[in-house]
Amino acid sequence: MKVLFVTPWYPSVKDTMSGLFVEKILLETKRRGIDCRVISSVNFFSFLKEFRMVMKSWGKPDLIHLHVTTKQGILPLLMKKFYGVPYIVTERWSGCLDENGDYLGLCNRFVIGKIYRWLTRKIISEASTVTAVSELLRRSMRKCGLDNVDFRVIHNVVDDVFDNVPDNTDENEMSFLHVSCFSDRAKNVTGIIEAARILRDKGVNFRLTMVGDGPDFDKNKRLAVSYGLDDYVRFAGVLQSEEVASEMSRHKCLILFSNFETAAVVLQEAMSVGMKIISTPVGIAGEYEGRIKTVKPGDCLGLAEAMENVEKIHCKQKISFSNVGDEYFAVYNEIIQRACR
């Protein structure tokens, strides 16, 4: 079986964090003996050039897996129409969420917006299967008129390194961990720093480790320094999965204070490890009520209060996501069998 991955996001030398979730699915697919290639380019002409090179050296794929419905989705649509190659769409873009609104914003741009809306709906409806990374995203897409007769929820792939992680936390220490791409518009990292300041001012002793990098990293690091939080907050920068798992083993509670998320794979990783979690009701958080302590987006006082009372959060059971690769493998086989009938 040959599967071609088409995506605008994929790790590169310039950006090692971009599209990590796509790479993880690719690796899981290869582990199951499937021959895979990936085409990744934001520039459409570079994308077409890359496609021609892959087709010349590799031949026609049995299936195309489109990640995120952008203009690159024209290719799978045409391959299905002229060559009979089926395709699957996995959507994880937050543009359809009410809190983001980018999709409807693009659709309202006069004639170009109408073309974009028609094309996006066509790509989604013509796919053999569409998957969303959370129930929240599937509902949001349908609300935007993006639907398919076979529309499933398949969560993001979680690295094996997050399974069987030992608990190395200090029982007498209040420790928190945040992992993100440091974009305040989505992640509200500044709100976490504000909550840390509130907690410090109340005389609470704690430590908070911030993992990741991004457009608002330096701003938030300066903010923490200006608040005198040097002894409370540590900025660890970008870490590999094994290092993130190690950090999770040494912290009691994960904090996610996002304004919007389509899934938030870090919640899955934390649940795999068995961490306590404080999160806004974003991404998959709503699918695990009772397992995750939720706070309102932007409510820094509420977040600080939840952090102060972290010992009252008793939901530390581990949840495994090791079957996600099998779910995609089953979808691939099902679609190809359908195409062969």
N, C-alpha and C positions, 0 to 999 in steps of 0.2 A: 504494500500500500504506500502510495506517495501523496503526502499532504503538503501543500504550499501555504505558508503563513504570510498573510498580507497585513501590515501594520504601520501606522505612522510613528509609533513609539517602540523603541528597542534600545537596549544598552549599547553605548558606544564609548570611544575614548574621550569624547567631549562631555558626555553625560552618562555616567555609569549607573545612575538611578532610573533613567527613563525606561519605561516599559519592562521593568523587572518581572512583573506578573506574566507578561507574554513569554519571556524567556523561560520562566518556570514551567509553563504549560508545554513549551517546545521540548524541554528536557524530559518532562514526564512522558511525552509522546514518543520520544526517541528510546526511552527506557523500555517501552513496550514493543520495540522492534519495527517501528514505523520510520520510513525514509522521509525526512523533512527538509525543507528549504525555507528560508525567510527572506522576504523583500520588505525593506524598511527605508522609506525616504519621505520627508515632508514635501519636497519639491516634486511636482507631478511628472515633469519631463525626466528627471533623474530616476524616478520610480519606473517609468516606462522603459528606459534604457536597461535598468537592472532586470526587469521582467524578461526582456528579450534575451538577455545573456543567460538567465536561468533556464528559459525554455530551450535555448539552443544546446546547452550543455547537459540538461537533465531530462528534457522531454515534457510531455503534457502530464500534469498531476491527476490523480484520481479524485482529489477533493481539495477545495480551497477553504482555508479558515481565515476569515476576515475579522480583524480585531479593531473595533471602533469604526463607526460608519462615517467615513470622510469621503473626499472625492476619489480616493483610491478604490472605493467600493464599486466604481464603474467597471473595473477590470473583472471581478468575479461575475458581475451581471452579464457582461459581454461573453465571457468564457462559457457561461451556462447556455446562453442563447445560441451561439455559433458552434460550440464544440461539445455541448452536453455535459460539461463538468459541473457537478453540484457544488454548492458552497454553504458554509455555516457562518453565522455572524455571532461573535461574542461582544456584547456592548458593556463598557464600563465608564464611559464618559459621563460627567456629572451635568452636562448641559441641559438635560431634560428635567432635572430637579427644580422644584419651585424656588428654592433658595438660591439657585444659580441663574437660571433663566436664559442662558446663552443660546439654546436651541431656538426658542421662540423669537429671541432677538434677531437671530440670523434669518429666520423665516419672514420677518416683517420688513426686510430690506427690499421693498419694491419688487421689480421683475426678477432680480437675482435671487431674492428670498423665496419667491414662488417656485422657481426652478429647483432651488436647494431642497425645499420641502417635498416637492414631487419626487425628486431623485432619491432622497433619503427614505421616503415611504416605499418606493419601488424596490430599493435594495433590501429593505427589511422584509417586505411581503413576499419577494421572490426567493428568499433563502429557504433551503430545505429545513433548517432549524435555526432558531434564534435563542441565544442564552443571555441572561443578564446575571450579574454577579451578586445580586440581592433581590429580595422580593420588593423592596422599596423602589429600586430602579425599574423593575418590570412594570409596577403600577404607574410610575412616572412616565415611562415611554408610552404606555397605552393611553394615558391622559393626553399625550401630545400627538396621538393618532398614529403611533408606530406600533404595529402589531403583526403577528404571524400565527398561522394555524397551529404551529408547533413551537410554542414559546416557553422555555424552561428556565429555572433558576439553578445555576451551577456556581458554587462559590469559588473564590480564588484558590490556587494551589498554595499549600503551606509546606515549606521545606521540612525534610525529615529531621533536621537538627533541632526542631522545636518539640520533638517527641522524646519522652523519657528524660527531660531536663531535671536535675536534682534541685531541691530547695536549699539554697545556701543563704537564705535571709537571716538577719539577726533579729531574734524575737523582741529585743528591747529597742529596736530602731524603727522609726517611721520613715520608710523609703519609697520614693515614687519615681516612675520612669515615663518619659514621653519620647515617642519615635515618630518623625514625620519629615516632610520635605520643606518645612519652614516657610510656608506661604500663608500669611495672615488672613488673606481673603477666605481661604478654605479652612485652614487649621487653627486659626486664632491662637497662635503661640503667645502673643502678647497678653492675652487673657490669662494664660497659665502663669506667666511671670507676675501679673497683677495679683493672682490668687496666692502665689508664694509670698509676695510682700505682705499681704493681709495676714497670712498665717504667721510669718516672722514677727510682725508687729503685735500679735496676740501672745507672743512669748513661747510659741510652739517650736520644739526642736525637731527638725526633719532634714532630709536630704533629697534633692531632686536632680536627676540626671536627664539631660536633653540630648537625644541622639538624632543626627541627621544634618542636612545642609539645605540651603535654598535661598531664594531672593531676600527673605527677611531674617536670615541668620544673624548677620552682623548687627542689625537694628535691635534685635532682642537680646543679644549678648551685651550691647551697650546699655540697654535698659536695666538689665539685671545688675550691672556694675553700678549704675547711677542710684539704684535702690539699696546698694550695700549688701547684696545677696551672695557675695563671693563664697562665704562659708556654708551656704545652703544649696546653691545651684551650680552644677557642673555641666559644661557644654562639651560633649564627647566627639562631635563631628560625625562624619559618615563611618558606619561600621558594617562589616560583612555579616551575613546571616548567623554564622557561628558566634561572632562577637555579640550580636544582639541577643541571642539565646543565653549567652553567658551573663549579660547584663540583667536579663529577665530573671535569672536564677538568684540574683543578689538583691532584687527589689521586690517589695511586697505588692505594690499596686501600680497598674498602668493607668495613665491619664490621657484621654483623648477629648479635646475641647473644641472640636471642629464645628464650623457653621454648616457644612454639608459634606457628605461622602456618599459615593455609590456603594461601597462595601466596607472599606477599612480593613485590609488584610492583617494589620497589626492587632486587631481585636481577635482574629482567629489564632494568631501566633500566641497571644497572651493566654487565650483559653486552652490552647494545646499544652502550654507550660503549666497552667494552673494558677495564674496570677489573679489577684483581685483586680477589678476594673471599675474605674469611674469614667463615664463617657456621656456625651450629649446623645440624644436619640437619633443617631445618623447611621447610614449604611446598614449593616446586619444587626446593629444593636437591638432594634425592635423585634428581631427574631429570637432573641435570647433574654426575654424579660425574666427577672428573677436571678439571672446569672450576672447581670451587669447593673451596677448602680448608676442611674441616669441623673443628669443635671440639665438645666435649661441652657441653650446656646447663649453665650454672652453674659451669663450670670456668674460673675467672678466671686461674689460673696457666697453663692450657693456652692461653687466649686471648692472654695476655701473651707466651708463647713463640712463638705463631704470628705475632704482630705483630713481634716481634724478628727473626724469620727471614723476613720478608715478601719479601726479595730472592730467596729460594729458590722462591717461587711463580711459575711460568713460564706459567700459563694466562691469556693476555690476548687470545685471539682474540675477535672481535666476533660476536655472535649477534643476528640480526634477528627482531623479533616484529611486523613490519609487516603480516602477513597475518591478524591476529586479527579485524579488522573484516570481512574477507571471509568468515571462517568463520561469524560470526553472520549475515551477509547470506545465505549459502547455507542456513543452518538456517531462517531466516524463509521463504525461497522454497519450501523443501522442505515445511515444515509447511502453508503455505497451499495448495500444490498438492495435498497429501494431503487437506485439508479440502474441496477443490472436487470431488473424485472422487465 
